[in-house]
Amino acid sequence: MKRIRFPKKQISLFVLGVILVGFSFVSYQLDQQEIQIEYTKPYIDRSPAFAIKIDVSVDSDSDIDATANIGDDGATSYLDAQTVNAVDQVITEGQGTGYVAGVDNENDIDNDASDVDGVTDIGTQGTFSNAQGTNADTVYMNIQEGNGAGYSAPVDTNELHDAITDTDSGTNPDLGTYDVDSDMLADDGTMNTLTEENTGGGGGDDALYPTSFDSTLTEWTESGCSGSAYTCIDAQGDGESLTGTSGGGGGTEHANFGFSGASGNPVTYVNITIYHTTGENTNIEVTNSTTTVSFNFGSGSGWETLTVDSDGGSAITTLPTQAEINGATIEVIGKSQGGAGAISLDALYIGYDWGGGGDNYEFDREFQFQSIGTLDGSVERLDINTGTMGTEDLIVQIWEASSWTTVVTLVDANDGVWINTSITTWLDSATEYFRFLGGTEISDTTSNTWEIDMVLIHIEKTEVLDYELNFEYQWTTADATQTNEEVSIWVGTRSDAENIVVDYWSGSWTNIGTINAVSTHFNFTATGLTTTYTLRFTGSTESGDSTQTNWDIDLITLHTWTDVVNDYELSWEHQATSLPAYSTDNAYYMTILGYYSATASETVGVEMWNTSSSAWIIVSGFSMTITEQWYNVSIDCGTIGICSTTMTWQFFDDDRSLDSDVDTLNIDYAGIYIYSLSMTLTETTGDIPIIPDSTDYAMTENPFNMVIDAGENFDIQIRGTDTTGTPIASNYVWYDSDNNPAGYTQLTTSWTTLYSNQDLSTTALQFWLWSNIAPPLVVQTLDFTLEVRIIIYVP
């Protein structure tokens, strides 16, 4: 049996009823002589032990609701909750349904072969595997900046001429000869001799007719012409003419005639001749590159001539050279006076003479550079190494904007020297054209030669540094399912204070952090993490960086994790079996000795299993705290399905909202405590005794035995009632706690204490019933019910 403890201030009354039916007591007296006739078994011949209380401890853990217990009792068990001793069943809270297991992954970088942006890596990288692994180990991958897009290597080069060309042959054909062109390719003392060509002597004249016609300003009419309009006036008297009509009321007629094909040098005489049949007050304007002249001719027909001497003999000077003749435009403008008029032209030409003045030595030869590699040098020169120079100057020109521009003039005093001239102003193409030109090209009667040892373009350029870093690193198996995601980078030392900028790729680069210290590690949020995740390392100074920086990288890893979400709960079932069948005459109590080692103000409750509804019913009033004590709470057996021969209860904690504290339940004893409210004794019949006068009669051969197991001190009380339970008075029934009639007490209708303030060591009590019948002898029959109750004291 177990001790049981009740809540303070509660007094419980429990009644043991004993029914004795039809007891008959008969007394006789014969002549003052005492004769005792004892019938066999005139009394109750046995009195087995009756328990006032039934205490059944837990006899198994349970899973009656098919839901696993939450908690762990470790090396202890329910067996440790059956007996009050120093050993407890200790149940530690377990994880409930809100628990989320933590995940902590480290995934080192997979590869350095990524090129998601199509940009070539910049810099040098050490052993990539040194940045892999699970731990930082101070074995480094060194990365160092390299030359970026802004880098320009130092240049100190000589570009040699590649070919002999004739860029301007349309207007200035080659004149003079090269001895051996290739002799200008090396500074070896082997000369290329330049010799002038004699273009004078013999002389000649020619008439140059128009080769183009433009009449967009008015209407012109061809007469008898078989070709283009300008062919109408290529001869006089051939029946072909060109007429421009201004119309009535006055006006003008315009005609532009162009010329080309003049040959022969030097030009010594030029005239413009026109034959017209009509054309009152007609004006002629002659235009070339430098001058415009005009003259008028009268009405009627005839030749009109404008003479231009190349030596300036005429008051009007134009077309003094072959080039100007070829570039001339003659515009005929007719101005009628007071009415309709017309210009009718039959012939128009430029007449010129050349030569006839003796020798004329000229030189005009080109050379070319086709593969000039650098166009932005700080030094860009045309360098010419001379030999013996002629007395005439030798002009060096560059072809620029479709014309020749003088670079330098070599003079007679420049024998055997390098003449170095800057061409930065003009050098703008990988192909450039130059020419040597004689200093005197008209009326030059002296033949000159010039020796050229070498011609080159010399380019110098200072190195422009632009140290940059650009490396990609990639995961192809990244875990993107966790709630926390970080890129972790461990670094060692660096050569200077420049930082590393760390970006990730999502179609473009986005920054996630900067490595700005040494011998430490950095955690950057892995923004936009996907299974394939790419990083880029660049230097923090990427423009005009003249310092080459290197960094030691120890480890690049992806740290992804989900924090543990604790939900410590308690849900533990106990079960007691072999209980008596449920009776409304019984009182049921849950009795627990234990405590709850909560880290906060958490408590433990108890709920009972309702077998009818298959649901838990909370036992009200039960709240176990951190104080070890007896917890006794009445069970409402009126709730159907709770009290039966097998009863199951469950301990639960009251904090089930993601509790992060691990608490324990210590149970020294757990069970069901039942008090019996009625008990029936069966009558044993026998012969009626003859009782002598003044003789007490023992109604019970053996005592009534009661087994007591109270939680605190208690009283045993007794009274008599009739068979209906109504208290009765009797002068014939007495009781005592021993079998000695001395000191017995009369049974009355009121509760009388049989045993008072018994302590916890008391486990069994007994009492006897007596009858005291005095003379005269009478026959007395009394039916009554004996009621016994226990009162437990609660401090």
Sequence and secondary structure as in RCSB ss.txt:
>XXXX:A:sequence
MKRIRFPKKQISLFVLGVILVGFSFVSYQLDQQEIQIEYTKPYIDRSPAFAIKIDVSVDSDSDIDATANIGDDGA
TSYLDAQTVNAVDQVITEGQGTGYVAGVDNENDIDNDASDVDGVTDIGTQGTFSNAQGTNADTVYMNIQEGNGAG
YSAPVDTNELHDAITDTDSGTNPDLGTYDVDSDMLADDGTMNTLTEENTGGGGGDDALYPTSFDSTLTEWTESGC
SGSAYTCIDAQGDGESLTGTSGGGGGTEHANFGFSGASGNPVTYVNITIYHTTGENTNIEVTNSTTTVSFNFGSG
SGWETLTVDSDGGSAITTLPTQAEINGATIEVIGKSQGGAGAISLDALYIGYDWGGGGDNYEFDREFQFQSIGTL
DGSVERLDINTGTMGTEDLIVQIWEASSWTTVVTLVDANDGVWINTSITTWLDSATEYFRFLGGTEISDTTSNTW
EIDMVLIHIEKTEVLDYELNFEYQWTTADATQTNEEVSIWVGTRSDAENIVVDYWSGSWTNIGTINAVSTHFNFT
ATGLTTTYTLRFTGSTESGDSTQTNWDIDLITLHTWTDVVNDYELSWEHQATSLPAYSTDNAYYMTILGYYSATA
SETVGVEMWNTSSSAWIIVSGFSMTITEQWYNVSIDCGTIGICSTTMTWQFFDDDRSLDSDVDTLNIDYAGIYIY
SLSMTLTETTGDIPIIPDSTDYAMTENPFNMVIDAGENFDIQIRGTDTTGTPIASNYVWYDSDNNPAGYTQLTTS
WTTLYSNQDLSTTALQFWLWSNIAPPLVVQTLDFTLEVRIIIYVP
>XXXX:A:secstr
       TT   EEEEEEEEEEEEEEB  BTTB   B  SS SB    EEESEEEEE  EE  TTSS  BSB TT
  GGGGSS SS  EEEE EE TT B  EEEEEE  BS   TT    BSEE  GGGG SSS  S  EEEE EE TT
 B  EEEEEE  B   TTTTTS  BSEES GGGGBSSSS  EEEE EE  SS EEEEE  SEEE TTS EEEES 
SS GGGGGBSTTSS EEEEE  TT  EEEEEEE      SSEEEEEEEEEEEE TTEEEEEE SS EEEEEE SS
SEEEEEEEETTS SSS    SHHHHHT EEEEEEE SSS  EEEEEEEEEEEEE  S   EE EEEEEE     S
S SEEEEEEEE S  SS EEEEEEETTEEEEEEEE TT TT EEEEE TTT  SSSEEEEEEES  SS  S  EE
EEEEEEEEEEE  B  EE EEEEEESS    SSEEEEEEEEEEESSS  EEEEEESSSEEEEEEE SSSEEEEEE
 TT  SSEEEEEEES  SS  S  EEEEEEEEEEEEE  B  EE EEEEEE S     TTEEEEEEEEEEEE SS
S  EEEEEEETTTTEEEE TT  B SS EEEEEE  TTSTTSSSSSEEEEEEES  SS     EEEEEEEEEEEE
E             BB TTEEEESBSS EEEE   SS EEEEEEEE TTS B   SSEEEESSS  TT EE  SS
 EEEEEEE TT  EEEEEEEEEE SS  EEEEEEEEEEEEEE   
